[in-house]
Amino acid sequence: MSLRHALLGLLADHPASGYDLLQRFAGSLANVWSASQTQVYTELTKLAGEGLIAASEEGPRRRKEYALTPDGRTELKEWLRADPARPPARNDMLLRVFFLGGLPRQEALDHLAAIEERARTQYEELVNLENTTEWTGSDFSEYGRLALEWGQRYWTMNRQWAQWAREQITDRATSTE
């Protein structure tokens, strides 16, 4: 996924200013794809230059509202229909877990406990997002809810796995004593 497609997708729902897009990003996509203010505004300039979005005249406080053009809608649909790229084969968390034997057992257990806590926190943030979002019958809301459910299941799995991994290390320590 790229920032350009995330912005095109948000604008397919309805036109918005750069500020509005940043707010929508923070409230919906931040758990899937992060972007800074600079990245968003740089990408909006590129998309406008390519004719994929159109900017309205500047309003108060130099505010511009961006809307998807027909070419932008075509670009978004082509991206949605394309085969997804293979997910990256790199996972920093699992690489560290693979080498936890290089630490004293208690540090390894603490590392796994931190993974478990981070997963619990991320899950709770998604539950809070679910509870504070005004869900409508729109496509954006319906499919956003599906993505939110994936995130909740992902963090639940991470928490359960970290608990299991700590039990494995503890059981191994008990059986070798």
Backbone as JSON, one array per atom type, in Angstrom:
{
  "sequence": "MSLRHALLGLLADHPASGYDLLQRFAGSLANVWSASQTQVYTELTKLAGEGLIAASEEGPRRRKEYALTPDGRTELKEWLRADPARPPARNDMLLRVFFLGGLPRQEALDHLAAIEERARTQYEELVNLENTTEWTGSDFSEYGRLALEWGQRYWTMNRQWAQWAREQITDRATSTE",
  "N": [[0.86, -1.17, 0.0], [0.38, 2.26, -0.54], [0.93, 5.66, 0.41], [-0.26, 7.36, -1.39], [-2.43, 5.88, -2.4], [-3.91, 5.51, -0.1], [-4.69, 8.14, 0.43], [-6.14, 8.7, -1.92], [-8.2, 6.85, -1.54], [-9.44, 7.87, 0.79], [-10.33, 10.31, -0.21], [-12.11, 9.38, -2.1], [-14.29, 8.79, -0.64], [-15.27, 11.29, 0.3], [-14.72, 14.8, -0.6], [-11.99, 16.66, 0.89], [-10.0, 18.76, 3.04], [-6.42, 19.16, 3.46], [-5.88, 19.19, 6.2], [-8.24, 18.02, 7.19], [-7.96, 15.48, 6.07], [-5.69, 14.57, 7.43], [-6.79, 14.37, 10.0], [-8.74, 12.42, 9.57], [-7.08, 10.36, 8.85], [-5.73, 9.93, 11.27], [-7.87, 9.09, 12.82], [-8.76, 6.78, 11.6], [-7.07, 5.36, 9.71], [-4.55, 5.25, 10.88], [-3.85, 3.02, 12.33], [-3.29, 1.22, 10.42], [-1.74, 2.33, 8.43], [0.71, 4.68, 8.64], [1.32, 8.23, 8.54], [2.99, 11.31, 8.23], [2.35, 14.84, 8.71], [3.82, 16.37, 6.87], [4.38, 14.41, 4.93], [1.79, 13.84, 3.99], [0.91, 16.33, 2.9], [2.89, 16.71, 0.94], [2.39, 14.51, -0.71], [-0.23, 15.12, -1.54], [0.25, 17.34, -3.15], [1.74, 16.12, -5.2], [-0.23, 14.33, -6.21], [-2.13, 16.13, -7.13], [-0.61, 17.41, -9.1], [-0.36, 15.32, -10.91], [-2.89, 15.14, -11.82], [-4.73, 13.54, -10.51], [-6.17, 14.33, -8.36], [-8.09, 17.25, -7.59], [-7.66, 20.57, -6.55], [-9.46, 22.94, -4.69], [-10.02, 26.51, -4.88], [-8.0, 28.52, -2.73], [-9.17, 28.97, 0.53], [-10.24, 30.55, 3.59], [-7.49, 30.99, 5.78], [-5.65, 29.85, 4.01], [-6.68, 27.41, 3.27], [-7.29, 24.54, 1.37], [-9.55, 22.53, -0.43], [-9.6, 19.19, -1.39], [-10.49, 17.09, -4.11], [-11.36, 13.99, -5.6], [-10.48, 13.22, -8.92], [-11.81, 12.04, -12.09], [-9.69, 10.54, -13.24], [-8.25, 9.99, -10.95], [-10.03, 8.35, -9.56], [-10.05, 6.18, -11.3], [-7.35, 5.35, -11.06], [-7.37, 4.55, -8.35], [-9.23, 2.41, -8.45], [-7.86, 0.65, -10.18], [-5.64, 0.04, -8.6], [-6.94, -1.23, -6.45], [-7.9, -3.49, -7.74], [-5.64, -4.84, -8.54], [-3.26, -7.52, -8.05], [-2.36, -8.13, -4.72], [0.7, -6.98, -3.31], [3.38, -9.1, -2.29], [3.56, -9.76, 1.16], [5.93, -8.11, 3.31], [8.85, -9.96, 4.18], [10.08, -9.48, 6.52], [10.29, -9.22, 9.99], [10.76, -7.52, 12.68], [10.18, -7.92, 15.4], [9.9, -10.75, 15.62], [12.42, -11.54, 14.76], [14.01, -10.64, 16.87], [12.93, -12.24, 18.91], [13.74, -14.73, 18.01], [16.42, -14.69, 18.7], [16.45, -14.47, 21.47], [17.59, -16.23, 23.23], [20.11, -15.33, 23.73], [20.01, -13.69, 25.85], [19.74, -13.4, 29.45], [17.42, -15.67, 31.02], [15.3, -14.4, 32.48], [15.27, -11.83, 31.38], [14.52, -12.44, 28.79], [11.95, -13.41, 29.28], [10.84, -11.04, 30.26], [10.97, -9.49, 27.97], [9.13, -10.79, 26.31], [6.87, -10.41, 27.87], [6.62, -7.68, 27.55], [5.92, -7.55, 24.86], [3.44, -8.77, 25.0], [2.07, -6.9, 26.61], [2.16, -4.62, 24.98], [0.61, -5.54, 22.85], [-1.83, -5.87, 24.16], [-2.4, -3.21, 24.82], [-2.58, -2.03, 22.25], [-4.78, -3.44, 21.24], [-6.78, -2.55, 23.03], [-6.82, 0.15, 22.32], [-7.92, -0.04, 19.78], [-10.44, -1.08, 20.39], [-11.43, 1.08, 21.79], [-11.44, 2.96, 19.7], [-13.36, 1.75, 18.08], [-15.6, 2.0, 19.74], [-15.89, 4.75, 19.9], [-16.32, 5.68, 17.4], [-18.52, 6.92, 14.98], [-20.46, 4.87, 13.44], [-21.63, 4.44, 10.22], [-23.86, 3.66, 7.5], [-22.29, 3.74, 5.28], [-20.02, 2.77, 2.61], [-17.35, 3.29, 3.25], [-17.4, 3.28, 6.02], [-18.39, 0.68, 6.55], [-16.43, -1.05, 5.39], [-14.22, -0.08, 6.69], [-14.77, -0.9, 9.24], [-14.41, -3.66, 8.95], [-11.64, -3.75, 8.55], [-10.84, -2.78, 11.03], [-11.7, -4.86, 12.69], [-9.94, -6.86, 11.84], [-7.54, -5.8, 12.86], [-8.08, -5.91, 15.62], [-8.24, -8.69, 15.99], [-5.67, -9.41, 15.2], [-4.02, -8.18, 17.18], [-5.0, -9.51, 19.41], [-4.2, -12.14, 18.84], [-1.4, -11.74, 18.92], [-1.04, -11.09, 21.63], [-1.95, -13.45, 22.89], [-0.12, -15.27, 21.79], [2.32, -14.3, 22.88], [1.87, -14.77, 25.59], [1.72, -17.59, 25.55], [4.33, -18.16, 24.62], [5.89, -17.24, 26.76], [5.07, -19.08, 28.7], [6.13, -21.41, 27.56], [8.9, -20.98, 27.82], [9.11, -20.77, 30.58], [8.16, -23.32, 31.36], [10.14, -24.91, 30.19], [12.36, -24.11, 31.63], [11.66, -25.06, 34.15], [11.59, -27.81, 33.7], [14.27, -28.4, 33.23], [15.58, -27.97, 35.54]],
  "CA": [[0.0, 0.0, 0.0], [1.14, 3.5, -0.54], [0.22, 6.82, 0.92], [-1.09, 7.91, -2.46], [-3.68, 5.13, -2.48], [-4.67, 5.81, 1.11], [-5.32, 9.46, 0.24], [-7.19, 8.55, -2.95], [-9.32, 6.15, -0.92], [-10.15, 8.8, 1.67], [-11.02, 11.31, -1.03], [-13.22, 8.71, -2.81], [-15.44, 8.87, 0.27], [-15.73, 12.67, 0.08], [-13.64, 15.78, -0.65], [-11.5, 17.09, 2.2], [-8.78, 19.56, 3.09], [-5.28, 18.42, 3.99], [-6.09, 19.05, 7.65], [-9.3, 17.01, 7.38], [-7.39, 14.17, 5.73], [-4.84, 14.18, 8.56], [-7.68, 13.98, 11.09], [-9.35, 11.14, 9.19], [-5.99, 9.39, 8.94], [-5.51, 9.64, 12.7], [-9.03, 8.41, 13.37], [-9.16, 5.54, 10.94], [-6.01, 4.6, 9.04], [-3.28, 5.27, 11.6], [-3.53, 1.67, 12.79], [-2.97, 0.43, 9.25], [-0.72, 3.02, 7.65], [0.98, 5.97, 9.29], [1.84, 9.29, 7.68], [3.18, 12.6, 8.9], [1.74, 15.99, 8.05], [4.66, 16.69, 5.72], [4.18, 13.38, 3.9], [0.45, 14.0, 3.42], [0.86, 17.52, 2.04], [3.75, 16.46, -0.22], [1.68, 13.59, -1.6], [-1.36, 15.84, -2.14], [0.82, 18.17, -4.22], [2.05, 15.2, -6.3], [-1.47, 13.82, -6.78], [-2.73, 17.24, -7.9], [0.23, 17.59, -10.29], [-0.63, 14.21, -11.83], [-4.28, 15.23, -12.24], [-5.53, 12.53, -9.85], [-7.06, 15.09, -7.48], [-8.19, 18.67, -7.92], [-7.74, 21.42, -5.36], [-10.3, 24.12, -4.84], [-9.33, 27.77, -4.59], [-7.68, 28.66, -1.31], [-10.16, 29.66, 1.34], [-9.66, 31.16, 4.78], [-6.27, 30.36, 6.33], [-5.0, 29.11, 2.92], [-7.26, 26.07, 3.26], [-7.73, 24.01, 0.08], [-10.25, 21.27, -0.34], [-9.2, 18.32, -2.49], [-11.51, 16.14, -4.56], [-10.88, 12.98, -6.55], [-10.85, 13.42, -10.32], [-12.08, 10.74, -12.73], [-8.42, 9.8, -13.36], [-7.92, 9.52, -9.61], [-10.92, 7.23, -9.27], [-9.54, 5.07, -12.12], [-6.11, 4.9, -10.41], [-7.74, 3.83, -7.13], [-9.84, 1.14, -8.83], [-6.81, -0.23, -10.71], [-4.86, -0.42, -7.45], [-7.76, -2.18, -5.7], [-8.07, -4.73, -8.51], [-4.33, -5.48, -8.77], [-2.84, -8.51, -7.07], [-1.61, -7.5, -3.64], [2.13, -7.29, -3.24], [3.72, -10.09, -1.26], [3.9, -9.05, 2.39], [7.37, -8.15, 3.6], [9.29, -11.14, 4.93], [10.84, -9.01, 7.66], [9.52, -8.95, 11.19], [11.75, -7.2, 13.69], [9.82, -8.54, 16.66], [10.22, -12.18, 15.59], [13.87, -11.68, 14.67], [14.51, -10.51, 18.25], [12.51, -13.44, 19.65], [14.59, -15.82, 17.56], [17.72, -14.61, 19.37], [16.3, -14.19, 22.9], [18.48, -17.12, 23.99], [21.33, -14.6, 24.03], [19.78, -12.92, 27.08], [19.33, -14.22, 30.6], [16.04, -16.13, 30.91], [14.33, -13.42, 32.98], [15.17, -10.75, 30.4], [13.73, -12.98, 27.68], [10.56, -13.4, 29.75], [10.41, -9.63, 30.32], [10.78, -9.05, 26.58], [7.85, -11.36, 25.86], [5.81, -9.71, 28.62], [6.45, -6.37, 26.93], [5.15, -7.8, 23.63], [2.07, -9.04, 25.45], [1.48, -5.64, 27.08], [1.97, -3.76, 23.81], [-0.54, -6.08, 22.12], [-3.04, -5.55, 24.94], [-2.63, -1.77, 24.66], [-3.04, -1.79, 20.87], [-6.14, -3.97, 21.17], [-7.66, -1.64, 23.76], [-6.97, 1.36, 21.52], [-8.86, -0.33, 18.7], [-11.77, -1.18, 20.98], [-11.84, 2.47, 22.06], [-11.76, 3.54, 18.4], [-14.64, 1.18, 17.66], [-16.66, 2.54, 20.57], [-16.04, 6.2, 19.75], [-16.57, 5.99, 16.0], [-19.92, 6.93, 14.57], [-20.54, 3.96, 12.31], [-22.77, 4.72, 9.34], [-24.07, 2.61, 6.51], [-21.47, 4.0, 4.09], [-18.99, 1.78, 2.28], [-16.15, 3.63, 4.0], [-17.62, 2.82, 7.4], [-18.53, -0.78, 6.57], [-15.14, -1.71, 5.14], [-13.34, 0.34, 7.77], [-15.06, -1.78, 10.38], [-13.76, -4.94, 8.67], [-10.2, -3.56, 8.83], [-10.72, -2.65, 12.48], [-11.83, -6.21, 13.24], [-8.67, -7.54, 11.58], [-6.58, -5.29, 13.82], [-8.38, -6.46, 16.95], [-7.86, -10.11, 15.99], [-4.21, -9.45, 15.11], [-3.42, -7.89, 18.49], [-5.39, -10.6, 20.31], [-3.29, -13.24, 18.54], [-0.07, -11.4, 19.42], [-1.07, -11.2, 23.09], [-2.04, -14.87, 23.23], [1.15, -15.91, 21.44], [3.34, -13.9, 23.85], [1.57, -15.53, 26.82], [2.13, -18.97, 25.28], [5.79, -18.22, 24.53], [6.42, -17.14, 28.13], [4.82, -20.37, 29.34], [7.09, -22.37, 27.01], [10.21, -20.73, 28.42], [8.99, -21.11, 32.0], [8.08, -24.79, 31.44], [11.46, -25.45, 29.83], [13.25, -23.84, 32.77], [11.23, -25.94, 35.22], [11.94, -29.2, 33.37], [15.72, -28.57, 33.19], [16.15, -27.74, 36.89]],
  "C": [[0.89, 1.22, 0.0], [0.27, 4.61, 0.01], [-0.7, 7.38, -0.15], [-2.44, 7.19, -2.54], [-4.54, 5.34, -1.24], [-5.39, 7.15, 0.95], [-6.41, 9.41, -0.83], [-8.42, 7.86, -2.37], [-10.13, 7.05, 0.0], [-10.93, 9.83, 0.86], [-12.15, 10.69, -1.86], [-14.47, 8.76, -1.95], [-16.08, 10.25, 0.19], [-14.56, 13.63, 0.07], [-13.25, 16.24, 0.76], [-10.27, 17.96, 2.04], [-7.65, 18.67, 3.58], [-5.43, 18.18, 5.48], [-7.14, 17.97, 7.93], [-8.78, 15.6, 7.09], [-6.48, 13.68, 6.86], [-5.68, 13.7, 9.74], [-8.33, 12.63, 10.8], [-8.31, 10.03, 9.24], [-5.83, 8.96, 10.38], [-6.66, 8.83, 13.28], [-9.39, 7.1, 12.72], [-7.98, 4.73, 10.4], [-4.71, 4.49, 9.82], [-2.88, 3.88, 12.1], [-3.11, 0.75, 11.64], [-1.77, 1.02, 8.51], [-0.5, 4.38, 8.28], [1.55, 6.96, 8.28], [1.94, 10.57, 8.48], [2.48, 13.7, 8.1], [2.51, 16.35, 6.78], [4.44, 15.69, 4.59], [2.83, 13.56, 3.21], [0.41, 15.18, 2.47], [1.74, 17.36, 0.8], [3.03, 15.56, -1.22], [0.48, 14.26, -2.26], [-0.89, 16.7, -3.3], [1.14, 17.3, -5.44], [0.78, 14.72, -7.01], [-2.16, 14.9, -7.62], [-1.94, 17.47, -9.19], [0.01, 16.52, -11.34], [-2.09, 14.21, -12.32], [-5.18, 14.18, -11.6], [-6.48, 13.13, -8.82], [-7.07, 16.53, -7.96], [-8.35, 19.45, -6.63], [-8.63, 22.62, -5.67], [-9.45, 25.37, -4.63], [-9.07, 27.85, -3.1], [-8.76, 29.47, -0.62], [-9.49, 30.34, 2.51], [-8.47, 30.34, 5.28], [-5.57, 29.48, 5.3], [-5.49, 27.67, 2.82], [-7.73, 25.71, 1.84], [-8.5, 22.73, 0.35], [-9.91, 20.47, -1.6], [-10.34, 17.36, -2.82], [-10.87, 15.19, -5.57], [-11.36, 13.34, -7.95], [-11.22, 12.06, -10.91], [-10.8, 9.9, -12.9], [-8.0, 9.24, -12.0], [-8.76, 8.32, -9.22], [-10.46, 5.98, -10.05], [-8.28, 4.49, -11.49], [-6.43, 4.07, -9.17], [-8.34, 2.46, -7.48], [-8.81, 0.16, -9.38], [-5.96, -0.8, -9.57], [-5.64, -1.46, -6.66], [-7.88, -3.52, -6.42], [-6.76, -5.5, -8.71], [-4.06, -6.52, -7.69], [-2.05, -7.81, -5.97], [-0.14, -7.92, -3.68], [2.35, -8.32, -2.13], [4.09, -9.33, 0.02], [5.4, -9.14, 2.67], [7.71, -9.35, 4.47], [10.1, -10.74, 6.16], [9.91, -8.72, 8.83], [10.52, -8.77, 12.32], [11.46, -7.88, 15.02], [10.23, -10.02, 16.68], [11.72, -12.43, 15.44], [14.49, -11.59, 16.07], [14.15, -11.76, 19.07], [13.41, -14.61, 19.28], [15.92, -15.86, 18.32], [17.63, -14.32, 20.86], [17.16, -15.11, 23.77], [19.8, -16.45, 24.35], [21.21, -13.73, 25.27], [19.54, -13.88, 28.25], [17.83, -14.52, 30.51], [15.03, -15.07, 31.36], [14.18, -12.24, 32.01], [14.36, -11.19, 29.19], [12.25, -12.98, 28.05], [10.02, -11.98, 29.81], [10.15, -9.09, 28.91], [9.43, -9.54, 26.06], [6.68, -10.71, 26.59], [5.56, -8.33, 28.03], [5.66, -6.49, 25.62], [3.68, -8.0, 23.98], [1.38, -7.74, 25.86], [1.22, -4.69, 25.91], [0.76, -4.23, 23.0], [-1.85, -5.77, 22.84], [-3.4, -4.08, 24.76], [-3.18, -1.45, 23.27], [-4.48, -2.28, 20.69], [-7.13, -3.02, 21.84], [-7.87, -0.33, 23.0], [-7.96, 1.15, 20.38], [-10.28, -0.48, 19.22], [-12.3, 0.22, 21.28], [-12.22, 3.17, 20.76], [-13.12, 3.05, 17.91], [-15.8, 1.82, 18.43], [-16.9, 4.03, 20.39], [-16.3, 6.63, 18.31], [-18.06, 5.95, 15.73], [-20.02, 6.1, 13.29], [-21.81, 4.26, 11.52], [-22.93, 3.55, 8.39], [-23.22, 2.79, 5.27], [-20.47, 2.87, 3.85], [-17.73, 2.03, 3.11], [-16.26, 3.11, 5.43], [-17.66, 1.29, 7.47], [-17.19, -1.48, 6.38], [-14.09, -1.28, 6.17], [-13.53, -0.53, 9.0], [-14.43, -3.17, 10.19], [-12.26, -4.85, 8.96], [-9.95, -3.46, 10.32], [-10.8, -4.02, 13.15], [-10.55, -7.01, 13.02], [-7.63, -7.09, 12.6], [-6.82, -5.84, 15.21], [-7.96, -7.93, 17.03], [-6.33, -10.27, 15.96], [-3.57, -9.23, 16.48], [-3.82, -8.93, 19.53], [-4.47, -11.79, 20.1], [-1.89, -12.97, 19.08], [0.0, -11.55, 20.94], [-1.09, -12.66, 23.51], [-0.74, -15.6, 22.92], [2.23, -15.56, 22.47], [3.12, -14.61, 25.19], [2.06, -16.97, 26.67], [3.65, -19.09, 25.28], [6.43, -18.11, 25.92], [6.21, -18.45, 28.88], [5.8, -21.42, 28.85], [8.45, -22.21, 27.66], [10.19, -21.11, 29.89], [8.95, -22.63, 32.18], [9.44, -25.43, 31.15], [12.44, -25.27, 31.0], [12.93, -24.79, 33.92], [11.69, -27.38, 34.95], [13.45, -29.44, 33.36], [16.37, -28.36, 34.55], [16.23, -29.0, 37.67]]
}
